[in-house]
Amino acid sequence: MASVTLILPDDLAASATRAGLFQPQASEAMVREALRMQAATALQAILDRGRNDEELPMSEAEIQAEIDAYRAERREWATAR
């Protein structure tokens, strides 16, 4: 198990001690919750960015359709010459 040193203002440290926040189980629960919230926030940012993009990533089928259209256009151009 790791040990962590916190540097806090005296009044905050005293309040946290009285509240039992420096007990191992309470500290572990707080850190786990903070990490969960951070991950959720990061995931939400990714989802929001995806929704706000004007053009979302193409699926494999869409990419293949673009390739097929390009090849057909090249064939038409080559036969027209």
N, C-alpha and C positions, 0 to 999 in steps of 0.2 A: 504494500500500500504506500502511496506517495504522501509526502508532507508538503504543504503549501504555506507560504508566509504572505499575509496580506498587510498592506500599509493603509490604514484608514484613519480618519480623524478620530480623536479620542471619544467624542460623544457618540459617534456612530458605532464604534467598536463596543462601547459600554452598552448601548441599546441592543446590539446584536447578541452580545453575551447574555444579557438578561432574557432575551427572547429565545435563547437556546439555539441560535442559528449556527454556532460553531461546534455543535455536537456532530460527530461523524455522519450520522444518518441524515440530519438536517442539511448539512453542507453538501453531501452527496446528492440529495434530492434537488437542491437548488441548482447545482451545476448541471445535473441531467436535464432539468426543465429548461435552463438557459440554452443548452445545446439543442434541445428539441425545438425551441422557439426560433433559434438562429437558422436551423435547417429548414423549418417551415417558411420563414421569411425569404430565404434564398430560393426555395422552390417556387414560392408565390411570385417572386421577381422574374424568374425564368418563364413562368406561365404567362405573366402579364406582358413580358417582352414578346412572346410568341403571338399573343392576341393582337398586339399593336403593330406587328410587322405587316407591311403592305403585302409582302409576298412571302408566304410560308414555304419551308423546304418542300421540294417536289417529291412525290412518291416514285418508286421504281417504274411503275406503269406510265406515269407522266413523262419521266425522262425518256423512256423507250419510245413513246409517242412523238416526242420532239425529235429524236434521232431519226425515226422512220420518216417523218415529214421532211426533214432536211435532206435525207437521201433521195426521196421522191422528187423533191425540188431540183436537186443536182442532176438526176436522171433526165428530167424534163429539159433542163437547160442544155445538157450535153447532146440530147437528140435534136434539139431545135437548131443547133449550129450546123 
